[in-house]
Each structure stands twice: as C-alpha cells, then as structure tokens.
Amino acid sequence: MSAFRILNIAKSQRLPSTAALTQAYQCTSHIGEINQVRFLTVIGLNTKTKPIHSPNTNAFFLDASPILAVTLPRQYYSTESKPASQEKPTDTNKPTEPKKKGFFGAAKSMVKDVLIPGCKELWYDYKASRANKKKLKANNYDYTKLTRAEYYKIVQTSRDLRKAFPLVFIFMLPASGAYLAPLFIIISPRLALSPQFYNERQRVDFPQLDIKSRRKGYPETLENLSEIGEKISSNRLTTICKKILEKHDPTNEEIEEIAQSFKDSSLSLSKLPYKHLSVLSQSWFLLQYLPTGLLAWRLKGLLKEIKLDDQALSRENVTDLSHKELEKACFDRGLNAANLTDDEMRNWLRDWVNLSVSHTGEDLSFLAHLVAFKSTNYGKTE
C-alpha cells in the first residue's frame, strides 16, 4: 500500500493515527529524501519547525501534541546544534559597509552638516562686521581708528557675503531650496561656497587651487608689460620684466627703479588694453570675461581694499600676525605661502607693505602689477 493511500485512510477517519502516519512515512523511504520532505509538507509537518523531541521513543512531537508525533530521522528535526566545521565562519573584524545614501539622503546630510553650520558662521561674521562698520561711521570713516583685524573683518565678510549670496538665496527657497542648494554645491563647490562652508580638506585645497589659477596670469602680465615698456621707451621696465620671466626674484630697490614708469598715462588702469586687463584680473582672481570698463572698475575697488590693508599693516607690527593671518595676507596678495616659513612670509609681506605705502594715488596700476613682480619667483613656489 502506498504512503499516500495510507495517508488518505488516516484522514478519512478524521483522526491522524501515529501508526498510520509512521507507516506512511516509512513507505516513502524508497523514493528519496526529496519526496519524504514533500510528504511531510503535505501532511502539515513543516520541516523547518523546531519540534519537541522525546528521547525515550525517538519521536518528535510537533506543537507538543502526541497525536501528530512521527518517528523521523534526525536530519529533519535535529535539536542539536551544527558542528563548528559546518557553520559558516563570521569575520568579526570585517568592517560593516555603510549604507549607500541616495540623492535625497545626501542632500539631507549636506543641509545638516554644511549649510546650516555655514549660515550660522556667516551670520556671526556679519554681526561682527556690522559692529565694526558702526565704529567706522562714528569716527567719520577714518580708517586709522580701526585696528587691522577690525578693518579686515569688514572687507572679508563683504567678500564672503557676495560669494555666498546665491547659495543662501537658493537655500531659503521654500520646498525646493533644501535640494537645489546641495545640487549647486555638488556641481561647483569652489564657486558656490564661501570659507564659512568649507570642510577641513577644502580649507587647504581650495586656496591652493585659487593660487594656481592666479599664477597662470603672471607670465602673460609680465610679457604685456614688457611690450608696453618698449613702446614708452622704458628700458628698465622691459629689462626687469624679462629677468623675472627668467626666474629672477627682484629686490625692492629694483622694483623702486621702475615705479616711476607707472606714472605714464599708458600704464594707467583705464588705458590698458582689454587683453592686459583681462590677464591682470586673473592674477587678482577676479572674473576676467567682462567689458573693459567693468574690469578696470573691479580692479580699482579691490586694489583700494588692499591699499587700506597695507596701511593698517604698516601702522601695526607684522610680527604680531599669527601663522593663519600671515598665510591669508600673503594669499590675498597672490603669493603661494604653502611651503614658506613664518619668517619668510613676514619678510615678504614687510617688503610688499613698504612698496605699497611708499606709492599712493595714481600708483594703483603699480600696485596691480606688484603681484607679478613680487609673487612670481619668491620662495619655494611651484
């Protein structure tokens, strides 16, 4: 009698007989383990269930019911744990891989970790700058009444606000701003972010990238200046420019000799050709693809800020500047100070300030070109 026939008889009696089920199971032994498991599934005995084992009868009672007890081999219902050799080894030292975030998850993290802290820091800088402006206004805009740190806070915060305004404006847009602002940061972080939003790595990498971009304009600036020197018969200007192009680092005395050439109207910022102004704007890290008048206007505005900062530095002692302040002051004037010592930066900054302060008024063009004279070959530049 087949196993399934015995099963049907047991079911027709509406009482599962242990003997009938056992006999039915044993009749399936000749058709293999797969069909045995199938048989157990048919009669409602799930082979993954942990049954209660009776060692006296070698039977397994499912759901603690002796009526459903069947004598089965241990490989189906083993209450013993697998030997260690059969278990898959788990590497406890293997680091767990972080879950990959989608765009919305990354945007949420960026808002939390970048945008909100950056906006707070920018707001604190703005309040400090506004207090310094009130002090300046109370003193009839006499910049000598401000310390160099107070004046620099006004200048730097104004630059940061102009740079970060598009990003902050997008971030403040309802609904979509929290997702558009991170996208803006991902596409162009150098252009979108002011220093308040930088992480530690960006604070090191971005100034270096900016300096490399500025330095590309130095050789062409000197070549253009050399051509103008030939036109105005300033042999000394042409000679100094060619020597700098040949890796010579000029002294302050050599630069003083050519300073008088910048009183010629051909070298005033408003008279320089567009190509020369464009490269000069690149040397000062300004947008270079603008109309001639706008390029000259932006250069004059930046150079006036540098001039006032130079005057503030001349009133105070350069040796009092910290390492970060020295680096930032050199960076603003186009020098790559990444590989320079504090003494080298102080000596260079002192020479720059002496040249800047000794020439006033009409010499903004001289100050504009000073970046190429002093920063091209000084120190351990790349």
C-alpha positions as CSV (number, residue, x, y, z in Angstrom):
1,M,0.0,0.0,0.0
2,S,1.4,3.4,-1.0
3,A,2.2,6.1,1.5
4,F,-0.4,8.5,0.2
5,R,-3.0,5.8,0.3
6,I,-2.4,5.2,4.0
7,L,-2.5,8.9,4.5
8,N,-5.9,9.2,2.9
9,I,-7.2,6.4,5.0
10,A,-6.0,8.2,8.2
11,K,-7.5,11.5,7.1
12,S,-10.9,9.8,6.2
13,Q,-11.1,8.7,9.9
14,R,-10.6,12.4,10.9
15,L,-8.1,11.3,13.4
16,P,-4.4,11.3,12.5
17,S,-3.1,7.9,13.7
18,T,0.5,7.9,14.8
19,A,1.0,4.4,13.5
20,A,-0.7,5.3,10.2
21,L,1.5,8.4,9.7
22,T,4.6,6.5,10.6
23,Q,3.8,3.6,8.3
24,A,3.1,6.1,5.5
25,Y,6.4,7.9,6.1
26,Q,8.4,4.7,6.0
27,C,6.7,3.7,2.7
28,T,8.3,6.8,1.2
29,S,11.9,5.7,2.1
30,H,12.4,4.1,-1.3
31,I,11.6,7.3,-3.3
32,G,14.3,9.5,-1.8
33,E,14.6,12.3,0.7
34,I,13.1,15.0,-1.5
35,N,9.8,13.1,-1.7
36,Q,9.9,12.4,2.0
37,V,10.1,16.1,2.7
38,R,7.3,16.7,0.2
39,F,5.3,14.1,2.1
40,L,5.9,15.8,5.4
41,T,4.8,19.1,3.9
42,V,1.6,17.5,2.6
43,I,0.6,16.2,6.0
44,G,1.3,19.6,7.6
45,L,4.7,18.9,9.2
46,N,6.9,21.8,8.3
47,T,10.5,20.5,8.4
48,K,11.8,23.9,9.5
49,T,9.7,23.8,12.7
50,K,11.6,23.1,15.9
51,P,9.7,20.2,17.5
52,I,9.8,18.7,20.9
53,H,12.0,15.6,20.9
54,S,11.2,12.6,23.1
55,P,14.4,10.6,23.7
56,N,12.5,7.6,25.0
57,T,10.5,6.9,21.8
58,N,12.9,8.7,19.4
59,A,9.8,10.6,18.3
60,F,9.2,14.3,17.7
61,F,6.1,15.9,18.9
62,L,5.0,18.9,16.8
63,D,3.1,21.6,18.8
64,A,3.5,19.3,21.9
65,S,0.7,17.0,20.5
66,P,1.4,13.3,20.7
67,I,-1.3,12.7,18.1
68,L,1.0,14.4,15.5
69,A,4.0,12.5,16.6
70,V,6.0,10.7,13.9
71,T,9.2,8.8,14.2
72,L,11.5,10.6,11.8
73,P,15.3,10.6,11.1
74,R,17.3,13.3,13.0
75,Q,18.5,15.1,9.9
76,Y,15.0,16.6,9.6
77,Y,14.4,17.6,13.2
78,S,17.7,17.9,14.9
79,T,17.7,19.7,18.3
80,E,21.4,19.6,18.4
81,S,23.5,22.5,17.1
82,K,25.6,22.0,13.9
83,P,29.2,21.3,14.5
84,A,31.6,24.2,14.2
85,S,33.1,22.8,11.0
86,Q,29.7,23.1,9.2
87,E,28.9,26.6,10.3
88,K,29.8,29.5,8.1
89,P,32.7,31.4,9.7
90,T,31.9,35.0,10.5
91,D,34.6,37.6,10.4
92,T,34.0,39.9,13.4
93,N,36.9,42.2,12.4
94,K,35.4,42.9,8.9
95,P,34.0,46.5,8.9
96,T,30.4,46.8,8.1
97,E,29.9,48.7,4.8
98,P,27.9,51.9,5.3
99,K,24.6,52.0,3.6
100,K,24.7,54.0,0.4
101,K,22.6,57.2,0.5
102,G,20.5,58.3,-2.4
103,F,20.4,61.9,-3.5
104,F,17.8,62.9,-1.0
105,G,19.7,61.3,1.8
106,A,22.9,63.0,0.7
107,A,21.1,66.3,0.4
108,K,19.7,66.0,3.9
109,S,23.2,65.3,5.3
110,M,24.6,68.3,3.4
111,V,22.0,70.6,4.8
112,K,22.7,69.4,8.3
113,D,26.5,69.3,8.1
114,V,27.3,72.1,5.7
115,L,24.6,74.6,5.0
116,I,23.2,75.2,8.5
117,P,26.6,75.5,10.3
118,G,27.9,77.6,7.4
119,C,24.9,80.0,7.5
120,K,25.3,80.4,11.3
121,E,29.0,81.2,11.0
122,L,28.3,83.7,8.2
123,W,25.7,85.4,10.3
124,Y,28.1,85.7,13.3
125,D,30.7,87.3,10.9
126,Y,28.1,89.7,9.5
127,K,27.2,90.9,13.0
128,A,30.8,91.4,13.9
129,S,31.4,93.3,10.6
130,R,28.3,95.4,11.2
131,A,29.6,96.4,14.6
132,N,32.9,97.4,13.1
133,K,31.1,99.5,10.4
134,K,29.2,101.3,13.1
135,K,32.5,102.1,14.8
136,L,33.9,103.4,11.5
137,K,30.9,105.6,10.9
138,A,31.1,107.0,14.4
139,N,34.7,108.1,13.6
140,N,33.7,109.8,10.3
141,Y,35.1,106.9,8.2
142,D,38.6,107.4,9.5
143,Y,40.2,104.0,8.9
144,T,43.1,104.8,11.1
145,K,40.7,104.5,14.1
146,L,40.2,100.8,13.3
147,T,42.6,98.0,14.1
148,R,43.8,95.9,11.2
149,A,41.7,93.0,12.4
150,E,38.6,95.1,12.5
151,Y,39.1,96.5,9.1
152,Y,39.9,93.1,7.6
153,K,36.7,91.7,9.2
154,I,34.7,94.2,7.2
155,V,36.4,93.5,3.9
156,Q,36.5,89.7,4.2
157,T,32.8,89.5,5.3
158,S,31.7,91.7,2.4
159,R,33.6,89.3,0.0
160,D,32.1,86.2,1.7
161,L,28.5,87.7,1.5
162,R,28.9,88.5,-2.2
163,K,30.1,85.0,-2.9
164,A,27.7,83.1,-0.7
165,F,24.6,85.1,-1.5
166,P,23.4,83.0,-4.5
167,L,23.8,79.8,-2.4
168,V,22.0,81.2,0.6
169,F,19.2,82.6,-1.6
170,I,18.6,79.2,-3.2
171,F,18.7,77.5,0.2
172,M,16.0,79.8,1.5
173,L,13.6,79.0,-1.3
174,P,10.5,77.1,0.0
175,A,10.2,73.4,-0.6
176,S,12.9,73.0,-3.3
177,G,15.7,75.1,-1.7
178,A,16.9,72.2,0.5
179,Y,17.5,70.1,-2.5
180,L,18.7,72.7,-5.1
181,A,21.3,74.2,-2.8
182,P,23.1,70.8,-2.2
183,L,23.0,70.3,-6.0
184,F,24.6,73.7,-6.5
185,I,27.4,72.7,-4.0
186,I,28.0,69.4,-5.8
187,I,28.3,70.9,-9.2
188,S,30.7,73.8,-8.3
189,P,31.8,73.9,-4.6
190,R,34.6,76.4,-5.2
191,L,32.3,78.9,-6.8
192,A,29.3,78.3,-4.6
193,L,30.9,78.2,-1.2
194,S,32.5,80.9,0.9
195,P,35.1,79.8,3.6
196,Q,32.4,79.6,6.3
197,F,31.0,76.5,4.5
198,Y,34.4,74.7,3.9
199,N,35.3,71.5,5.5
200,E,38.9,70.9,6.7
201,R,40.1,69.5,3.4
202,Q,38.6,72.3,1.4
203,R,40.2,74.9,3.6
204,V,43.6,73.5,2.5
205,D,42.8,72.6,-1.1
206,F,40.7,75.5,-2.4
207,P,43.3,78.3,-1.7
208,Q,45.9,76.2,-3.4
209,L,43.7,75.8,-6.5
210,D,43.0,79.5,-6.5
211,I,46.7,80.4,-6.3
212,K,47.5,78.0,-9.2
213,S,44.8,79.7,-11.2
214,R,46.1,83.2,-10.4
215,R,49.7,82.2,-11.2
216,K,48.8,81.3,-14.7
217,G,48.3,85.0,-15.4
218,Y,51.7,86.2,-14.0
219,P,53.9,85.4,-17.1
220,E,51.5,86.9,-19.6
221,T,51.1,90.0,-17.4
222,L,54.9,90.5,-17.5
223,E,55.1,89.9,-21.2
224,N,52.4,92.5,-21.9
225,L,54.1,94.9,-19.5
226,S,57.4,94.4,-21.3
227,E,55.8,95.3,-24.7
228,I,54.3,98.4,-23.2
229,G,57.8,99.3,-21.7
230,E,59.3,99.1,-25.2
231,K,56.5,101.4,-26.6
232,I,57.1,104.1,-23.9
233,S,60.9,103.7,-24.1
234,S,61.3,102.4,-20.5
235,N,64.2,100.1,-21.0
236,R,64.5,99.4,-17.3
237,L,60.9,98.2,-17.1
238,T,61.4,95.9,-20.1
239,T,64.7,94.5,-18.6
240,I,63.1,93.8,-15.1
241,C,60.1,92.0,-16.7
242,K,62.4,89.8,-18.8
243,K,64.6,89.0,-15.8
244,I,61.6,87.9,-13.8
245,L,60.4,85.7,-16.7
246,E,63.9,84.1,-16.4
247,K,63.2,83.1,-12.8
248,H,64.8,86.2,-11.2
249,D,63.3,87.4,-7.9
250,P,63.7,91.2,-7.9
251,T,64.6,93.2,-4.8
252,N,62.7,96.2,-3.6
253,E,65.4,98.5,-4.9
254,E,65.0,97.1,-8.4
255,I,61.2,97.5,-8.3
256,E,61.5,101.1,-7.0
257,E,63.5,101.9,-10.1
258,I,60.6,101.0,-12.4
259,A,57.9,102.5,-10.2
260,Q,58.2,105.9,-11.9
261,S,57.2,104.3,-15.2
262,F,53.7,103.7,-13.9
263,K,53.1,107.5,-13.8
264,D,52.9,107.3,-17.6
265,S,49.3,107.5,-18.8
266,S,49.8,104.5,-21.0
267,L,50.1,102.3,-17.9
268,S,47.0,103.6,-16.0
269,L,44.3,101.0,-15.5
270,S,41.8,102.9,-17.6
271,K,44.2,103.0,-20.6
272,L,45.4,99.4,-20.5
273,P,44.2,97.2,-23.4
274,Y,41.4,94.7,-22.8
275,K,43.8,91.7,-23.1
276,H,46.1,93.1,-20.5
277,L,43.3,94.0,-18.1
278,S,41.8,90.5,-18.5
279,V,45.0,88.8,-17.6
280,L,45.6,91.2,-14.7
281,S,42.1,90.4,-13.4
282,Q,43.0,86.7,-13.5
283,S,46.2,87.5,-11.5
284,W,43.9,89.0,-8.8
285,F,41.4,86.2,-9.0
286,L,38.7,88.4,-10.5
287,L,36.3,87.4,-13.3
288,Q,38.2,88.2,-16.4
289,Y,35.5,88.0,-19.1
290,L,33.8,91.3,-18.6
291,P,33.8,94.7,-20.5
292,T,36.9,96.8,-20.3
293,G,35.4,99.5,-18.1
294,L,34.0,96.9,-15.7
295,L,37.3,95.1,-15.4
296,A,39.1,98.4,-14.6
297,W,36.4,99.3,-12.0
298,R,36.5,96.0,-10.2
299,L,40.3,96.1,-10.1
300,K,40.3,99.6,-8.6
301,G,37.8,98.5,-5.9
302,L,39.9,95.5,-4.9
303,L,43.2,97.4,-5.0
304,K,41.8,100.2,-2.7
305,E,40.9,97.5,-0.2
306,I,44.5,96.0,-0.5
307,K,45.9,99.5,-0.1
308,L,44.0,100.3,3.1
309,D,45.0,96.9,4.5
310,D,48.6,97.6,3.7
311,Q,48.4,100.9,5.5
312,A,46.8,99.2,8.5
313,L,49.7,96.7,8.5
314,S,52.3,99.5,8.3
315,R,50.7,101.0,11.5
316,E,50.9,97.7,13.3
317,N,53.7,95.2,13.7
318,V,53.7,92.5,11.1
319,T,55.5,90.2,13.5
320,D,52.3,90.1,15.7
321,L,50.4,88.3,13.0
322,S,49.6,84.6,13.6
323,H,50.5,81.9,11.1
324,K,47.0,81.8,9.6
325,E,46.9,85.6,9.4
326,L,50.2,85.6,7.6
327,E,49.0,82.9,5.1
328,K,45.8,84.8,4.4
329,A,47.6,88.1,3.9
330,C,50.1,86.5,1.5
331,F,47.3,84.7,-0.3
332,D,45.3,88.0,-0.8
333,R,48.4,89.4,-2.5
334,G,49.0,86.5,-4.8
335,L,51.8,84.6,-3.0
336,N,51.7,80.8,-2.6
337,A,52.8,80.6,1.0
338,A,52.1,76.8,1.5
339,N,55.8,75.9,1.7
340,L,57.1,79.0,3.4
341,T,58.1,79.5,7.0
342,D,56.6,82.3,9.1
343,D,59.8,84.3,8.8
344,E,59.8,84.1,5.0
345,M,56.2,85.2,4.9
346,R,56.9,88.1,7.3
347,N,59.9,89.3,5.3
348,W,57.9,89.1,2.0
349,L,54.9,90.8,3.5
350,R,57.1,93.6,5.0
351,D,58.7,94.2,1.6
352,W,55.3,94.4,0.0
353,V,53.9,96.8,2.5
354,N,56.9,99.1,2.2
355,L,56.5,99.3,-1.6
356,S,52.7,99.8,-1.4
357,V,52.8,102.5,1.3
358,S,55.5,104.5,-0.4
359,H,53.4,104.9,-3.6
360,T,50.0,106.5,-3.4
361,G,47.2,107.9,-5.5
362,E,48.0,107.4,-9.2
363,D,50.0,104.3,-8.5
364,L,47.1,101.8,-8.3
365,S,48.4,100.4,-11.6
366,F,51.8,99.9,-9.9
367,L,50.1,98.0,-7.1
368,A,48.1,96.0,-9.6
369,H,51.3,94.8,-11.3
370,L,53.2,94.3,-8.0
371,V,51.6,90.9,-7.7
372,A,53.6,89.8,-10.7
373,F,56.8,91.4,-9.6
374,K,56.8,90.1,-6.0
375,S,55.0,86.8,-6.2
376,T,56.2,85.1,-9.4
377,N,59.6,83.7,-8.1
378,Y,59.6,84.3,-4.4
379,G,60.5,81.4,-2.1
380,K,59.6,77.8,-2.8
381,T,56.9,78.4,-5.3
382,E,55.8,75.6,-7.6
